[in-house]
Amino acid sequence: MSSTSASSSSASAQRSAAAGASKKGAPKSGARRPAKARSGQARPGAGKRPVNAKRPTGSRRQLVRPAPRSKIRRARLVVQKVDTWSVAKLIFLLSIALGIVTVVASVILWLFLQASGAFAGVNQLISSLGTGSTTVDISQMISLGQVALVTTIFAVVNTVVFTLLGMIAAILYNLAAKLVGGVTLTLSDES
């Protein structure tokens, strides 16, 4: 038994010695190897420099590269055709928004004139100009309901007219673009 344990302990000692030797002989990362090996022989290729290798210069290498200059990209595009249906939808929605703004603005204007007493001043002016004894009340002739109704009808008519004019303009642009080539746009990146 003693011979078996002695042989196993000597085998493990040899393994640990070999492992220690391989760790000691391995170069550390970033460290240079000596020019000559321990046995006294020179390493093959030691002291020779490759033919096309550059000599180190005295200045240090830059750690951070400067940002490359960005080139401004430009693209020339030609609008050759405009879709008539998309123009009609866009102008229809914009004219509806304009109609809503018109109705709201007219109602606010009527309320402002009523609150400021402008209708009473117009009534006095008309009664002073007239020779009859009849009194005129402008606020009854031009009531809030009548103003809202008239401006709503005006907004609906404008919506229909603007949509038709937009479709006609798109058709005319498509015809003209076939003849002359359309509108040229130059697009570029923001700098």
Phi, psi and omega in degrees: 000323182294327179290325180291316181290327178292319180291323179290323179290324178290327178292319179290327177294321179293321178296316181292327177292320179294320179294319178294322179292323180289327178289321181289324183281343182283133180288145176285154180292130180089348180270151179269149176277148177293154183292329181245144177284168182293336182284356179097353180266147178282148177291148176292132178084002180287139179085350178261141178249143177302155187295317186261019178279142181270148176284145178293139180267168182286335182277149179282155177285139181291134181280324181240126178281142175292150181295136179291146178289129181277134177274139178281117180274135178234143178227133176259121181239149180241127176275100185270330182214141177245130180287122185294321182292321179291324176295319180296318179295317182295314181291327176298313180293320179293323179287330173294318177298319178295323177295319178296318179297321180295315180296315181295319180295322180291323177293318179295321178296318179297317179295323178294317179294323178293317182288329182277350179084020180292325180293323178294321178295321178293322178298318179293320179296317181292319180291329178285332178280327183279152179264345182279167180269004180284140178260142181249134177240105183294325183294335175278326179289321179244082182276168181296322179296319179294319180296316180295321180293315182295316180291330176292316177297318178299319180293321179293317179297317178298323179297314180295315182295314181296322179295316178296318179295324177294319178295319179295320179296322178294319178295318179294323178295318179298321178293318180290327180291330176293328181278314187251351175102359175089184182267132179265129178246140173247117181252144178218160177288154174285143180260000000 
